[in-house]
Amino acid sequence: MDNREVVNDKVKPYKKQDSKTNQLREMFNTISKDYDFFNNLMSWGLAHTWRKKAILWLKGSDNSVLLDVATGTADILILAEKYLQPQQIYGIDISEEMLKIGRTKLEEHHLSEKTVLEVQDCANLQFKDGSFDTVTIAFGLRNLEKLSHSVEEINRVLKTGGKFLIVEVNEPQRGVLAFFYKIYVRMYVLFAARLLSDDKDAYKYLTQSMHFFPQGKALTEILTPLGFKLEKYKSFTLGVCSAYLFEKTN
Ligand SMILES: C[S@@+](CC[C@H](N)C(=O)[O-])C[C@H]1O[C@@H](n2cnc3c(N)ncnc32)[C@H](O)[C@@H]1O
């Protein structure tokens, strides 16, 4: 394993001294009731399609015990149950308020008994080594403050040969799309902040955090020395979202 620590704390929600993780806990607790609506609005309703396309990549693998990291309001867990039927399902997140909404949704889908949702930080997972066949994370990786340390934790709790599926949004880098996307994001942030709540900082954070986060080859180069091999990569909708399927090698 590589000893270089990759810290992902250039963009934080608020102008405070507190750690990014603590600020994110506060932010997601504040916006939890609006999160699903906001996420759909921001992705033109495509977030569900992107999650589903990526989850379907796991069909045919052993997904008996599955963990969704930064599970938020539990959408990945609902899709995993529908398409992969794991025997046991776990979800962790730092925000209790996001998990509360997730619990309600799991109840509506009659999944409460099969699912364990817990407040945990990905940088310090409370599971034994090799507990999971599959780990997933959707729109969560760019939020992880201790990025390489968190990925090492994911590696630790996965079985060798286990799958790690990532879905993450990207900022288009070049060309006409990048130009219009920046204008769209600014207008959107103003609109969302007015419509949904007065926590303008939260909506700014969610869009600005895309700007600094590595994508494609750069992200793969962070994960490879941490014990993962890329099996599949695809970007969706003109590169606005990407999915990566890694296998744990050691
Ligand atoms: C953008 S939301 C994504 C929620 C969900 N996965 C989805 O598909 O919509 C990001 C989530 O990451 C969580 N999060 C941020 N830092 C975390 C950490 N260090 N460990 C676990 N969860 C974290 C937040 O609380 C939030 O619920």
The ligand as an ORCA input file, in Angstrom:
! r2SCAN-3c Opt
* xyz 0 1
  C     -24.255     14.015     -1.747
  S     -24.741     12.970     -0.429
  C     -24.969     11.417     -1.242
  C     -26.075     10.579     -0.623
  C     -26.432      9.290     -1.343
  N     -25.320      8.378     -1.420
  C     -27.009      9.516     -2.713
  O     -26.779      8.642     -3.590
  O     -27.755     10.466     -2.926
  C     -23.218     12.754      0.405
  C     -23.334     12.037      1.742
  O     -22.009     11.797      2.232
  C     -22.075     11.825      3.648
  N     -20.692     11.924      4.151
  C     -19.840     12.958      4.050
  N     -18.659     12.679      4.630
  C     -18.759     11.413      5.109
  C     -17.861     10.549      5.811
  N     -16.624     10.950      6.126
  N     -18.291      9.310      6.131
  C     -19.545      8.902      5.813
  N     -20.449      9.680      5.167
  C     -20.059     10.923      4.803
  C     -22.974     13.020      3.909
  O     -23.479     13.060      5.218
  C     -24.045     12.833      2.826
  O     -25.150     12.107      3.294
*
